[in-house]
Amino acid sequence: MTAAAAPSSVVKPASSLRVLLAYCACFILWGSTWAVIKVGLQDLPPLRFLGLRLLVAGLVLLPFARRAGWVDARTGWRVAVLGLLQLAAPFALLFTAQQWIPSSWAALLFSTFPVWLLLIGRVTMPDQPLTAGKLVAAGLGVAGVMVLQGSGLESLQVSGKVLAAVALTLAAVAILALANVLAKQHMAHVPAPVLVCGQALTSALPILVCAFLMEADQPTNWTPRAVGAILYLAVFGTACTYLCLYWLLPRISLTALGAMALLDTLVAVVLGVVFLDEPFTLSLVVGGALILGGAGLANLMPSNGQPSAPREEAPH
């Protein structure tokens, strides 16, 4: 994906309140998805569950995408490729990896997302320089996740499968970071409903094919909680969150984007304490403070490359 955004494409200015609300909606809703996924996996195999989530999300957004206006075939192919990078490839790698490592390790490895984002952004986006402040913000967040998940990291025995899972998880995070940089750099001219709908549908197809081939012997129990989990993740965990994300991308810095993934982890842990009777510990307080400190620092930094004056968005 190498094409740049159309020269006529510009970003409408937005109030700080709207940016803040969209930002909070992203990490709060994504943080809530971990508990819902845990519930849904009691009745559904993972790939089938994921594929149906993406398929329903794409179908929900289809009328909005049609109303926003379809893109040309060339841009459509780029949307599809970005969808594979944003959804299909990283989720497939993460699901595979989590067969061999606990969620605490997965969370810790995923917390390297802001570091990958800064490194990739430094190489591909000249207006996003790598500064000491950005590194400190990312480091605080990673340290916070390490404190949060520290008790679950001590008992794991290192083996060939564990090392493979670590490599797969880091590869997934790097691919996801690359997808976000590409979307920020090249997809500002594509309406968000079209972008999310196209990605969801093109990612659902290969995942459902893999589910058919690999999970044919695994039972599917269509309980109310399974249906509810699919609908919640499709509407709130995919459609709403990615619409907010793609609206936010031109309006926030890569550092603030990376902090979103760390706040997601904090929300998931807090919800586990409140709703799943998980223990409230000192590590939650200290880790949460570090994550919030890193996120606050990231969001106080100016976002580079923003429009300097209000301009009208070009028709599509």
N, C-alpha and C positions, 0 to 999 in steps of 0.2 A: 504494500500500500504506500505509494509514493506521491500521489497527487495532492496538491495543495488545495485549500479551500478556494472557492471562486472569488475573484477579486471584488465582486460586488457584495460579498457576504460580510455583514457586520453584526455586532452584538448589541442588542438593545440595553440601555442602562437599567439597572435595577436598584431599588432601595436596599440599604443595609439590613433592614428588618426582613425583607423577603429572602435575601441571601441567608441570613441566620436561620430563618424558619425552614428553608429547604435543606440546609446543612444539618440541622438537628433532626429533621425527619429522616434523612438518609441513615445516620448512624443509630438512631433509636429503633427504626424499623428493621434494619439489618441485624442489630443486636438481638431483637426479639426472635429472629428466625431460627437461631440455634436451638432454642427450646422446642419450637414447633417442628423442626426437622427431627429432633429426638423422639417426639411423639409419633410423627408419621412413619418413622422407620420401624415402629412396632408392627405395622401392618403391610408395609410396602417395601419391595426390594429397592436399593438405593438408585440405580440407574433408571428404573421405571418411574420412580418417584420424581427424580430430577427432570426426566424428559417430559412427563405430564405437566409438571410445574411450568416449564418453559412453553409448552404447547398452549396451555390455557392462557398464560400471560400474553402470548402473541395474538391469540384469538380475541382476547378482551380488548387489546389495543388496535385491532384491525380497523374498526370503524373510524377511530381517531386518526389513524395513519392515512386512510383514504381521504378524510376531510382535510388533512394538512397538505395533501398533494404528493403524488408519487414522484420519485426521483428518476433520472435517466438510468438506462441499463448499466452503464459503466459505474456510476455511483452505487447502484444496487449491488453489484458484485463486491465492491469495496465494503459495503455495509455487512454483507454476508461473511466476508473474510474476517472483518473486525469482530463479528459475533462469535466466530470460532475461537478467536484469541481471547475474547472477553468472557465467554461463558463455557463453551463446549470443552476446549482443551484444558483450562485450569481446573474446572470442576471434575473432569474425568481423572486427572492426575491426583487431585486431592482425595477423591473417593477411594482410589486405588491405594494411596499412601496410608490412609487412615485404617486400613485393615491391619497394619503392622506397627503403628505407633499410637499412643493414647492421645486424646484430644488436647492435653496440656502441651505435648510436644508440637502438635499441629498448630496450636495457638501461638506458641513461641516462635516457630518458624515463619508463620504468617505475619507476625509482627515486624518482620524485616521489610514488609511492603514499602513503607515510606523511604527506606534507604535505597531500595531498588529504584523507586520512583525518582528520587533525586539524582541518582547516578545516570539513569537513562535520559532524564530530562536535561542533565548537564551536557550530554553528548549530542542530543537531537534538537534542543531548543536554546539558542543563544541568549534569549531574554530570561532564562531561568538559571542564573549562575549558582554554583555550589558555594555557599557561605558557611562561616562558623556557626552562625545562629541557626541555620537550617539543620546542620548536623547535630547541634545540641538538642533541638526540638525532637528530631527523630530518635536520638540516643535516649532521651528521657522516656519517650514512649516505649521503646524496646525494653528498657530497664524496668518500667512499670509492669509490663507483661511478664517478664522474668520473675518478678516478685509475686505477682498474682498466681502464676502457675508453678512456682518453685517446688511446692510439696509433691507435685505429680511428676517431677523430673528426676527424682532421685532413684527410683526403683527400677528404671528401665534398663534391661540388659542389651548391650550393643551386639548386633549380629548383622549378617549380610542383608537380611530383609529390612532391618532397621535403617541401615545406611542407605539402602535403595529408596526407602520411604522418605528419608530426609532429602535425598537428591530430587525425588519427584515433587516433593512439597516446595522446595526452593525453586525448581523449574516452573511450577504452577504460579508462584508468586511473581517471578520475573516476567512470565508471559502476561500476567494480568497487569503488571505495572506498564509494560510496553503497550498493551492495548489502551490503557488510559491515556498515555502520552500521545499515541496516535490519534485517539478520539479528540483530545484537546487541541492537537495541532492541525488536524485535517478535516474534522467533521462538524465544525461550527455552522456550516451552511446547510446541514441536513436537519429538517425538523425533528425534534426529539421523539415524537410518537412514531415517525417512520423509522428512525434509527433503532429504537428499542423493539418495535414490532418485528422489523426485519431480522435483527439479531436473535430474538427469542425463537422465531419460527425456523430459521436456518440452523440454529443450534439444537433445537428439539429433535429434528429429523435424525442426525447421526447418533444422538444419544439413545433415542428409542430403538434404532436399528441394533445398536450394541446391547441394549436391554433384551431385545428379542433373541439375540444370539447367545447371550451369556447368562440370562436369568430365566430361561424357559422353564427350569425345574423348580423355581422358587415361587411359593404361594403369594397371592395377592388377596388381602382381606379388605373388602370395600365397606369398612365400618364408617359411621358418621365422623369419627375423629380423623380417619384417613382422608375422606373427602374434604373435611374442614381444613386439614393441613395443606392439601394441594391448593385449595382456593385462597387461603390466607397467603401462602408463599407466592402464588401466581400474581395476586392483585397487589398486596402490600409489600411483599418481599422482593418482587421483581418489577412489575409494571410501575408502581408509584415511585419506588426508590430509584430506578434507572431513569425515569423521566426527570426526577429532581437532580440526579447526578449529571446528566447531559446538559441540563439547563445551567448547572453550577460550573461546569468545566471551564467555560471562557471567563468566569467571573471570580475564581479563586486561584490561589497559587498551588503549585505542586506540593509544597510543604503542608498546606492546610488540607489538601486532598489526602495525603498520606496519614495525617492525624485522624482522619475519619475512620480508618480501619482499626486504629488503636481504641478509639472511643466505642466502636462496635463491640470489641472484646470486653471492655469494661461494662457496658450495658448488659451483655450476655451473662457476666458473672453476677452482677447485681440482681438480675431477674432470677437467676438460679437460687440466690439467697432468699428472695422474697416469695417465690412461687414454688420452688422445688425443695425447700427445706435444706438447702446446702448451708454449711457452717459460715458464720460471720466471723472472720479472723482478722488479726492485725495485718496480715499480708494483703488483704483486700483494701484496708485503709491506706497503707503505704503505697501499694501498687497503683491504686486508684488516684492517689495524689500525684504520683509521678506522671501518669498518663494525662491527667487533667492539666498538669503544668506544661507538659510537652505540647498538648493540643492548644492550650492558651497561647503559648509562645508562637506556635505555627500560624495561628489565625491573626495574631497582632502584626505579623510581618506584612508589608505591602505586597499585593499581587501584581507582578510585572506583566507587561504586554497587554494592558487593558485599554479599551477605547478612551481617548482623552476627552471626547465630547459626544453628546447624544447624537445618534444618527438613526435614520430609519432603516429597518431591515428590508433587504431586497426581496421581491416576490420570487417564488420558486415555481 
